[in-house]
Amino acid sequence: MMDFSGQVAVITGGAQGIGRAVCEVLLKRGARIIIWDADEALASQAASELGGDSSAIGVDISSWDSVCAARDATLATAGRIDVVVNSAGVAGMNATVEDYPVEEFAKIVAINLLGTFHVNKAVVPSMRDAKYGRIVNIASVAGKEGNPNASAYSASKAGVIGFTKSLGKELADLDIAVNCVTPAAARTRIFDQMSQEHIDYMLSKIPRARFLEVTEAAEMIAWLASRENSFTTAGVFDLSGGRATY
């Protein structure tokens, strides 16, 4: 069984969805959990419900200053950051490229891609000093295949895949593993941002004929974030139920 005793895990977007499930799994296996979330009230509620050694910090990952403040607060209270799981993200609206508002596209990229860059960049120095770290970025099957009427989301998640490969290779000579997962849709609050037509489209593409369960994602992420993952880095791990077998 994977043991995270003595480790500090930062989970962005950990108040709900896949991030919340990751918090539950790592907490049960001994980790200290610090949730970074834009909704500080919801994150604090989640930390309270999780119990154990859990806490929350409000952070806007699209802002470099906000991420740095969250990192500094985490290091001041916890002393270290061993694990980071980047689960924060937004789906954005469903619209054709012709109809997609420029400012909305930029917003999605700022949260999903630039936010991932900010968080990774912020935590790498302390991991380098500690000579240890595990980072798991949450991309999407949409980043592999592209979903129609979801260009901003698809492009931003494709960027997360490329970014993860690059950073993983940069740090490959250290005991710092950087990987990403590409889940199919899980029925979480992110569905509230999607049209029913788009939800039906996503389900039709999954050979398993069902949506991903957040607990299934959390178990794979936990292994990637563990000491047991001592070799694999810069990898892209599929969670698409057979939709994308590469």
Protein Blocks (a to p, Z undefined) as FASTA:
>chain_A
ZZfehiacddehklgcjllmmmmmmmmnopacddddfblmlmmmmmmmngmjdddddddf
kbmklmmmmmmmmmmmnopafbdcdfbdcebjaddfklmcfklmmmmmmmmmmmmmmmmm
mmmmmmmmnopacddddddfklmnopghilmmmmmmmmmmmmmmmmmmmmmmpccdcddd
dddddddfklmmpcfklmmmmmmmmmnopacdfklmmmmmmmmmpmklmmbghiacdfeh
omagZZ
